[in-house]
Amino acid sequence: MALNNSQGEILFIENCAGCHINGGNIIRRNKTLKMSALKRNGIDNPEAIARIARLGVGSMNGYEKVLGEDGDIIVANWIWEQSQNAWVQG
């Protein structure tokens, strides 16, 4: 699990953090990765996050090819964990 957690963080930093720094969203303020926004937008589990990471949604492109095999699931689980912890690192 620790390895996947570390891989999830790396995938996030490399592919997601440009727009979603600390779980925010620099393009669409109401489309953050904070738990309240996820729930408000009907994203209530890691699988829903993985689907968006893989296929994209709205103006966000899908990242299936760059995330690699199971990368969508790995990064989604990491994002879900961060959202449950209010994106408090440390």
N, C-alpha and C positions, 0 to 999 in steps of 0.2 A: 504494500500500500504506500509506503514512504517513497518508493521509486516512482510510482504513478503520480503521487502528489508533487514530487519534484519535476517530473516530466510535464505535468499540467501547468505548473508555474512557468516553466520555460516556454511552452507553447503559447501561453497567454502573453508573456512578455514579447515574444517574437512576432505574434500575429494579431493580437487584440488590444494591447495596451496603448497603441497609437491613438485609438479613439476612445478606449474604455479605461483610461488611467484611474487607478484606485476604484474601479467599479463604476465610474461615472460615464458620461458620454459627451464628447466635445461637439458632436454634430446635432444630436436630438436629445435635449436635456431630460425629457420625460422617458427616454428609453435607456435608462441606466441598468446596471447589473446589481443594484441594491435590492434587497428582498421585497421592500414595499412596491417598487416599480415592477419587478418581475411578476409578483402576484397580481398587481393591477392590470398587467398586460397578458394575463392568462398563462404565464410561464411558471408552473408550479412543481417542476421536478428537473433533475439533470438531463433526462432524455429530451425534454423540450428545448433545453439550451443546446444540446448536441445537434438536434435537428437544424436549429438556426445556424450554428457554427458550420455545419456541413453544407446546407442548401442556401443560406442567406434568407433575408426577409426585408421587404421594403427597399431602401436604398443601400442596404448592406449586402455585399456579395457573399456567396458561399466560399468556404475555405477547405472543402473536402480534399482537394489535391495537395495543398500545402500542409495540411495537418497530418496527412499520412494515415495509414491504417490504424483505426481505433483512436486517432488523435482527437476527433470530435468528442468522443466519450471521455477521454482523459481530461481534456481541458474543461469540459462541461462539469465534471465532478469537482474539479478544483474551483471553478467559478461558484458552484453551488455551495461548497464549503465556505468560501470567502463571504458569500452573501449571508450565510447563516451567522457568521461572526462579524457582521457589519463592516467587512473589509478592514478590520483592525489587524495589522501585521505584527508579528513579533512573538 
